[in-house]
Amino acid sequence: MSRWSRYGWYMPAPKKKPPPERGIRMKKAGATWWGQRWIEALENVLRGDSGRLARGRTYARAGRTHELVVKGGAVTAKVTGSRSLPYKISITLTQLGEPAWKKAIAAMASKAQFSAELLAGQMPQAIDEAFVEAGVSLFPKQRADLETCCSCPDWGDPCKHVAATHYVLGEALDRDPFLLFELRGKTKEQVLDALRAARGGASEAAPKKGSKAKAAAAAAPEVPTVKLRKLAAADYDRPREALPALHFTFDEPATHGAVLRQLGTPAAWASDASPADVLAPMVRAAAEIARRIALAEPTEVSDEASTPVKKAPNRSRPSAARRRGT
């Protein structure tokens, strides 16, 4: 049904369809630093206007984006709008060449922190430094790095449908940072396998066959091995050869109870005498007994070491005279 305005008759815009049940509802994109870098690419690299970006966020939160697929460096999705058929969206990132990937992986492998975080499923904060060393960047830096397309009639780039897909993808990157590698041409498994090989000094090349494999095996350094002979149960505890003679010496400490004095007096200690004064003679007596046992000497302890120390009265208890009130 057409309507009249001061400019003439016009057809009103069709009523917007509700979001599909299978739609992806964005809760918060850019929760991680790498997800935030992706959102910055939408706002800074694509340089979309604020109105379209705001409508794109509304679409993303409403769940109008669906059938999101990331494969290689291409992202495809559909966004339900006002038309009967959903709009088709594609976002493509420039693929990094194999030489750049090799240099970046070598740079990542050279830093233990990078390897540890990546193998643990985390994206290192300074990951882009490894790619910068290779002369590239993991994140899109310029307009040529991102190519967008939408089947809608809006000539704006990005339109609200592309923006919605970009925001939804940002939340997906928060959950799986390795999608960044896939957007640049390498799967998670390929990067981690290459990283393990670089860290372990292994070669990624396939094993050679035939004479070349034999030559390579012959050139490899010999690994020392241990050959175990048969051993009877009765000989298990018997040494194979005479054990060397063992000699021990015990030097008397210059100061007895030095460690106890260093430890000081505990807060709950209630005696007037310090712990070192009370315990040092007993520790000295025990050490003397241990020395005599080790040297197979008689275990009589000297009177000086065994003399008990008279326990000082506990300050927390009143004397008998005080209890009687005298």
C-alpha positions as CSV (number, residue, x, y, z in Angstrom):
1,M,0.0,0.0,0.0
2,S,1.5,3.3,-1.1
3,R,1.6,6.4,1.0
4,W,1.7,10.2,0.2
5,S,4.3,12.6,1.4
6,R,5.2,16.1,0.3
7,Y,7.6,14.5,-2.2
8,G,4.9,12.3,-3.7
9,W,3.6,8.8,-3.5
10,Y,6.0,6.2,-2.0
11,M,6.1,2.6,-0.9
12,P,6.7,2.2,2.9
13,A,9.6,-0.1,3.9
14,P,8.5,-3.6,4.6
15,K,8.2,-4.7,8.2
16,K,11.4,-6.1,9.6
17,K,11.3,-9.9,10.1
18,P,12.0,-11.2,13.6
19,P,15.5,-12.6,14.3
20,P,15.8,-16.3,13.4
21,E,15.8,-18.9,16.2
22,R,19.3,-20.1,15.0
23,G,20.6,-16.5,15.2
24,I,23.9,-15.8,17.1
25,R,23.2,-13.3,19.8
26,M,26.3,-11.3,20.6
27,K,26.7,-10.5,24.3
28,K,30.0,-8.7,24.5
29,A,32.5,-8.5,21.7
30,G,36.1,-7.5,22.4
31,A,36.2,-9.1,25.9
32,T,39.8,-10.1,25.2
33,W,42.6,-7.9,23.9
34,W,42.7,-9.8,20.6
35,G,38.9,-9.5,20.2
36,Q,39.3,-5.8,20.9
37,R,41.9,-5.5,18.2
38,W,39.5,-7.1,15.7
39,I,36.7,-4.6,16.7
40,E,39.3,-1.8,16.2
41,A,39.9,-3.1,12.7
42,L,36.2,-2.6,11.9
43,E,36.1,0.9,13.3
44,N,39.5,2.1,12.2
45,V,40.5,0.1,9.1
46,L,37.1,-0.1,7.5
47,R,36.3,3.4,8.8
48,G,32.5,2.8,8.9
49,D,30.2,5.6,10.0
50,S,28.9,5.6,13.5
51,G,25.3,5.2,12.5
52,R,25.8,2.0,10.5
53,L,28.1,0.6,13.2
54,A,25.5,1.3,15.9
55,R,22.8,-0.5,13.9
56,G,25.2,-3.3,13.3
57,R,25.7,-3.8,17.0
58,T,22.0,-3.8,17.5
59,Y,21.6,-6.5,14.8
60,A,24.4,-8.5,16.4
61,R,22.8,-8.3,19.9
62,A,19.4,-9.2,18.5
63,G,20.7,-12.4,17.0
64,R,20.1,-11.5,13.3
65,T,23.4,-13.0,12.2
66,H,23.4,-16.7,11.5
67,E,25.2,-19.5,9.6
68,L,28.6,-18.0,10.4
69,V,31.4,-20.0,8.7
70,V,35.2,-19.3,8.9
71,K,37.2,-21.2,6.4
72,G,40.6,-20.2,5.3
73,G,40.8,-16.5,5.0
74,A,37.1,-16.1,4.2
75,V,34.1,-15.5,6.5
76,T,30.6,-16.0,5.3
77,A,27.3,-15.4,7.1
78,K,23.7,-14.5,6.7
79,V,21.9,-11.6,8.3
80,T,18.1,-11.5,8.6
81,G,16.8,-8.0,7.8
82,S,13.6,-6.6,6.4
83,R,13.4,-8.6,3.2
84,S,12.0,-12.1,2.9
85,L,15.4,-13.6,2.2
86,P,18.4,-13.0,4.5
87,Y,21.4,-11.0,3.2
88,K,24.6,-12.8,2.3
89,I,27.8,-11.4,3.8
90,S,31.4,-12.2,3.1
91,I,34.5,-10.9,4.8
92,T,37.9,-11.8,3.3
93,L,41.3,-11.2,4.8
94,T,44.5,-11.1,2.8
95,Q,46.4,-14.5,3.1
96,L,49.9,-14.4,4.5
97,G,52.5,-16.1,2.3
98,E,54.4,-19.2,3.3
99,P,57.8,-17.3,3.7
100,A,56.1,-14.9,6.1
101,W,54.5,-17.7,8.1
102,K,57.9,-19.5,8.4
103,K,59.5,-16.3,9.7
104,A,56.7,-15.6,12.1
105,I,56.7,-19.2,13.5
106,A,60.4,-19.1,14.0
107,A,60.1,-15.8,15.9
108,M,57.3,-17.3,18.0
109,A,59.4,-20.4,18.7
110,S,62.3,-18.3,19.8
111,K,60.4,-16.9,22.8
112,A,59.5,-19.5,25.4
113,Q,56.6,-17.4,26.7
114,F,55.0,-17.2,23.3
115,S,55.2,-21.0,22.9
116,A,53.9,-21.7,26.4
117,E,50.8,-19.4,26.0
118,L,50.0,-20.6,22.5
119,L,50.2,-24.3,23.4
120,A,48.0,-23.4,26.4
121,G,45.4,-21.9,24.1
122,Q,46.1,-18.3,24.9
123,M,47.1,-15.5,22.5
124,P,50.3,-13.7,23.7
125,Q,49.9,-10.0,24.2
126,A,52.8,-9.2,22.0
127,I,52.1,-11.9,19.3
128,D,52.1,-9.3,16.5
129,E,55.8,-8.6,17.2
130,A,56.6,-12.0,15.7
131,F,54.7,-11.2,12.5
132,V,56.2,-7.7,12.4
133,E,59.6,-9.3,12.3
134,A,58.4,-11.2,9.3
135,G,57.3,-8.0,7.6
136,V,53.6,-8.5,8.0
137,S,50.9,-8.2,10.7
138,L,48.5,-10.7,12.1
139,F,45.7,-8.1,12.5
140,P,44.4,-6.1,9.6
141,K,46.2,-2.8,9.4
142,Q,45.0,-1.2,6.2
143,R,41.9,-1.2,4.0
144,A,43.5,-3.6,1.5
145,D,43.7,-6.2,4.2
146,L,39.9,-6.5,4.5
147,E,37.4,-7.1,1.7
148,T,33.7,-7.0,2.5
149,C,30.6,-7.8,0.5
150,C,26.9,-7.8,1.2
151,S,23.9,-8.6,-1.0
152,C,21.9,-5.7,0.5
153,P,21.2,-2.5,-1.6
154,D,23.1,-0.3,0.8
155,W,26.2,1.1,-0.8
156,G,27.8,1.9,2.5
157,D,31.0,0.0,3.3
158,P,30.6,-1.5,5.8
159,C,26.8,-1.7,5.8
160,K,25.0,-2.6,9.1
161,H,24.9,-6.3,8.0
162,V,28.6,-6.5,7.5
163,A,29.1,-4.6,10.8
164,A,26.8,-7.1,12.6
165,T,28.8,-10.0,11.2
166,H,32.1,-8.3,12.2
167,Y,30.9,-7.9,15.8
168,V,29.7,-11.5,16.0
169,L,33.0,-12.6,14.7
170,G,34.8,-10.5,17.3
171,E,33.0,-12.4,20.0
172,A,33.9,-15.7,18.3
173,L,37.5,-14.6,18.4
174,D,37.3,-14.0,22.1
175,R,36.4,-17.6,22.6
176,D,38.9,-19.0,20.1
177,P,41.9,-16.8,19.3
178,F,43.3,-19.3,16.8
179,L,40.6,-18.2,14.3
180,L,42.9,-15.3,13.7
181,F,45.5,-17.7,12.3
182,E,42.9,-19.4,10.1
183,L,41.8,-16.0,8.8
184,R,45.4,-15.5,7.7
185,G,45.8,-18.9,6.1
186,K,46.9,-21.4,8.8
187,T,44.8,-23.7,10.9
188,K,45.4,-24.0,14.7
189,E,46.9,-27.5,14.2
190,Q,49.3,-26.3,11.5
191,V,50.6,-23.5,13.6
192,L,51.0,-25.6,16.8
193,D,52.6,-28.5,14.9
194,A,55.1,-26.1,13.2
195,L,55.7,-24.4,16.6
196,R,56.5,-27.8,18.3
197,A,58.8,-28.8,15.5
198,A,60.6,-25.5,15.7
199,R,60.9,-25.7,19.5
200,G,62.1,-29.3,19.3
201,G,64.5,-28.8,16.4
202,A,62.6,-31.3,14.4
203,S,62.0,-31.0,10.6
204,E,58.6,-30.6,9.2
205,A,59.6,-32.4,6.0
206,A,58.3,-36.0,5.4
207,P,60.7,-38.8,6.2
208,K,62.9,-39.9,3.4
209,K,62.6,-43.3,1.8
210,G,65.0,-45.9,0.5
211,S,68.7,-45.3,0.5
212,K,68.4,-41.6,1.4
213,A,66.7,-42.7,4.7
214,K,69.4,-45.2,5.5
215,A,72.1,-42.5,4.8
216,A,70.3,-40.1,7.1
217,A,70.1,-42.7,9.8
218,A,73.8,-43.5,9.5
219,A,74.7,-39.9,9.7
220,A,72.6,-39.4,12.9
221,P,74.6,-39.4,16.1
222,E,74.6,-42.6,18.1
223,V,72.4,-42.6,21.2
224,P,74.0,-44.4,24.1
225,T,71.8,-47.3,25.4
226,V,71.9,-49.6,28.4
227,K,71.6,-53.4,27.9
228,L,70.2,-55.2,30.9
229,R,71.2,-58.8,31.6
230,K,69.0,-61.4,33.1
231,L,68.8,-61.1,36.9
232,A,67.6,-63.7,39.3
233,A,65.4,-62.8,42.2
234,A,68.0,-63.8,44.7
235,D,70.6,-61.5,43.2
236,Y,68.3,-58.4,43.1
237,D,69.7,-56.8,46.3
238,R,73.3,-58.1,45.8
239,P,75.7,-55.5,44.6
240,R,77.5,-56.4,41.3
241,E,80.8,-55.3,42.7
242,A,82.3,-54.2,46.1
243,L,81.1,-50.9,47.3
244,P,83.6,-48.2,48.0
245,A,84.6,-47.5,51.6
246,L,82.7,-44.6,53.1
247,H,84.3,-42.1,55.5
248,F,82.5,-39.6,57.6
249,T,83.7,-36.8,59.8
250,F,81.6,-34.9,62.3
251,D,82.7,-31.4,63.4
252,E,81.3,-30.0,66.5
253,P,79.6,-26.7,65.9
254,A,81.4,-23.6,67.0
255,T,78.3,-22.3,68.9
256,H,75.5,-24.6,70.2
257,G,71.9,-23.6,69.6
258,A,72.8,-20.9,67.0
259,V,69.8,-21.8,64.8
260,L,67.4,-21.6,67.8
261,R,68.7,-18.2,68.7
262,Q,68.2,-17.1,65.1
263,L,64.6,-18.3,65.1
264,G,63.9,-16.1,68.1
265,T,61.1,-16.4,70.6
266,P,57.6,-17.4,69.4
267,A,54.8,-15.1,70.3
268,A,53.1,-17.8,72.4
269,W,56.2,-18.6,74.4
270,A,55.4,-18.0,78.1
271,S,58.6,-18.9,79.9
272,D,61.1,-16.4,81.2
273,A,64.0,-18.5,79.7
274,S,64.4,-18.2,75.9
275,P,63.8,-21.3,73.7
276,A,67.5,-21.4,73.0
277,D,68.3,-21.7,76.7
278,V,65.7,-24.4,77.2
279,L,66.2,-26.5,74.0
280,A,69.9,-26.1,73.2
281,P,71.2,-28.6,75.8
282,M,68.7,-31.2,74.6
283,V,69.6,-30.6,70.9
284,R,73.3,-30.9,71.8
285,A,72.7,-34.2,73.7
286,A,70.7,-35.6,70.8
287,A,73.5,-34.6,68.3
288,E,76.1,-36.2,70.5
289,I,74.2,-39.5,70.7
290,A,73.7,-39.4,66.9
291,R,77.5,-38.9,66.4
292,R,78.4,-41.8,68.7
293,I,75.9,-44.1,66.9
294,A,77.4,-43.2,63.5
295,L,80.9,-43.8,64.7
296,A,80.0,-47.0,66.6
297,E,81.2,-45.4,69.9
298,P,79.6,-46.0,73.4
299,T,76.5,-43.9,73.7
300,E,77.2,-42.5,77.1
301,V,76.5,-38.8,77.0
302,S,78.7,-36.4,78.9
303,D,77.3,-34.8,82.0
304,E,77.5,-31.4,80.5
305,A,75.3,-32.4,77.5
306,S,72.8,-34.4,79.5
307,T,72.4,-32.0,82.4
308,P,68.7,-31.0,82.5
309,V,67.8,-27.4,82.5
310,K,65.6,-26.2,85.4
311,K,62.4,-25.0,83.8
312,A,61.6,-21.4,84.6
313,P,58.2,-20.7,86.1
314,N,55.4,-19.8,83.8
315,R,54.6,-16.1,83.9
316,S,51.0,-16.7,82.9
317,R,50.3,-18.6,86.1
318,P,50.3,-16.9,89.6
319,S,52.4,-18.3,92.4
320,A,50.8,-20.2,95.3
321,A,51.4,-17.3,97.6
322,R,49.6,-14.9,95.2
323,R,46.7,-17.4,95.0
324,R,46.4,-17.3,98.8
325,G,46.3,-13.6,98.7
326,T,49.6,-13.1,100.6
